[in-house]
Amino acid sequence: MNTRAQTLAERVERGANELIAFVEGCSLAEWQTPVPGDGRTVGVLAHHVASAYPVEMDLVAQLASGEAISGVSWEMVDQMNAEHAQAQANCTREETLGLLRQNSASAANGIRQLSDEQLDKAAPVSLNWDAPLTTQYFIEEHPISHPFRHLMDMRTAVK
């Protein structure tokens, strides 16, 4: 097994596990608390992270095969997030925990399958001004940092 890929997968699992532990400890009132500066509730934001893993992994696979990520803008991401927030306004903690567990495990398993060569492949990424980014960088920026980024905001919201 590839050591770098294994280490990256473990970091994905760590972020997911920290988010899972936070969600498990949320009261109903905390679950429904709006996150300052974001507007989504703690529950919707946790569901957002859970549902983003497959999309992020599709983009990881693109980069790992040497394909550029093009035509994806932050405006598109914002629109997708707004639609998700509306559709999942009443998501449950149990549903979200199941999705977090399933999708993060799938993401970690997918990352474990990557070779060093695939992790080192670089191609333009439209989300980053068409900068040529490596697959490893994209993994660190998205499926690894994503739960940590939102978890910090969720913790602030329920203090």
C-alpha positions in Angstrom: 0.0 0.0 0.0 1.2 3.5 -0.9 2.4 5.3 2.3 1.6 8.8 1.1 -1.9 7.8 0.0 -2.5 6.0 3.3 -1.4 9.1 5.2 -3.8 11.3 3.2 -6.6 8.8 3.7 -6.0 8.8 7.4 -6.2 12.6 7.4 -9.6 12.4 5.6 -10.8 10.0 8.2 -9.6 12.2 11.1 -11.5 15.2 9.8 -14.6 13.1 9.3 -14.3 11.5 12.7 -14.0 14.9 14.4 -17.1 16.1 12.6 -19.0 12.9 13.5 -18.1 13.3 17.1 -19.2 16.9 17.1 -22.5 16.0 15.4 -23.1 13.1 17.8 -22.8 15.6 20.7 -25.1 18.2 19.3 -28.4 18.9 21.1 -31.4 19.6 18.9 -31.1 23.3 19.6 -27.4 23.2 18.5 -28.3 21.2 15.4 -30.7 24.0 14.4 -28.4 26.9 15.2 -27.5 29.2 12.3 -23.8 29.4 11.7 -22.7 33.1 11.8 -21.3 34.4 8.5 -22.7 31.4 6.7 -26.5 31.4 7.3 -26.8 27.6 7.1 -27.6 25.7 10.3 -25.1 23.5 12.0 -27.1 20.5 10.7 -27.3 21.7 7.1 -23.6 22.5 7.1 -22.7 19.1 8.5 -24.9 17.5 5.8 -23.1 19.7 3.2 -19.7 18.3 4.2 -21.0 14.8 4.1 -22.6 15.2 0.6 -19.5 16.9 -0.8 -17.1 14.0 -0.5 -18.3 12.2 -3.7 -18.1 15.5 -5.8 -14.6 16.2 -4.4 -13.5 12.6 -5.2 -14.8 12.9 -8.8 -12.5 15.9 -9.1 -9.6 14.1 -7.4 -10.1 11.3 -10.0 -9.9 13.8 -12.8 -6.7 15.3 -11.6 -5.2 11.8 -10.8 -5.8 10.9 -14.5 -4.0 14.1 -15.6 -7.2 15.9 -16.7 -7.7 19.6 -16.0 -10.7 20.7 -13.9 -12.3 23.3 -16.1 -15.6 25.1 -16.1 -16.1 24.9 -12.4 -16.3 28.3 -10.7 -16.9 29.4 -7.2 -20.1 31.0 -8.4 -21.3 27.5 -9.4 -20.2 26.1 -6.0 -22.1 28.9 -4.2 -25.2 28.1 -6.3 -24.9 24.3 -5.6 -24.5 25.1 -1.9 -27.6 27.3 -1.8 -29.6 24.6 -3.6 -28.3 22.0 -1.2 -29.2 24.2 1.8 -32.7 24.6 0.6 -33.2 20.9 -0.2 -31.7 19.7 3.1 -33.2 22.3 5.4 -34.8 19.6 7.5 -32.1 16.9 7.4 -31.8 14.7 10.4 -28.8 14.0 12.5 -29.1 10.3 11.9 -29.3 10.7 8.1 -26.3 13.1 8.2 -24.2 10.8 10.4 -24.9 7.9 8.0 -23.9 10.0 5.0 -20.8 11.3 6.8 -19.7 7.7 7.6 -20.4 6.3 4.2 -19.0 9.1 2.0 -15.9 9.8 4.1 -15.1 6.0 4.1 -15.5 5.9 0.4 -13.3 9.0 -0.1 -10.6 7.5 2.2 -10.7 4.2 0.3 -10.5 6.0 -3.0 -7.5 8.0 -1.9 -5.8 4.8 -0.6 -5.8 3.4 -4.2 -3.8 6.3 -5.6 -0.2 5.9 -6.6 2.6 8.4 -6.0 2.5 9.1 -9.7 -1.2 10.0 -9.5 -0.7 12.1 -6.4 2.0 14.1 -8.2 0.0 14.7 -11.4 -0.7 18.4 -11.9 -3.3 20.0 -14.2 -5.1 23.4 -14.3 -7.9 23.8 -11.8 -10.5 26.4 -12.7 -11.4 26.9 -9.0 -7.9 28.1 -8.4 -7.5 30.4 -11.4 -6.3 27.6 -13.6 -3.2 27.1 -11.5 -1.6 23.7 -12.2 -2.3 21.8 -9.0 -1.3 18.3 -8.0 -3.8 15.7 -7.0 -2.3 15.7 -3.5 -2.8 19.4 -3.1 -6.4 19.1 -4.2 -7.0 16.3 -1.7 -5.5 18.4 1.1 -7.5 21.5 0.1 -10.9 19.7 -0.3 -11.7 16.3 1.3 -9.1 16.9 4.1 -9.6 20.6 5.0 -13.3 20.9 4.2 -14.7 19.3 7.4 -12.1 21.1 9.6 -13.0 24.5 8.0 -16.7 24.1 8.7 -16.3 22.4 12.0 -14.5 25.5 13.4 -17.5 27.6 12.3 -20.0 25.1 13.8 -18.1 25.1 17.1 -18.2 28.9 17.2 -21.9 28.9 16.5 -22.8 26.7 19.4 -20.5 28.3 22.0 
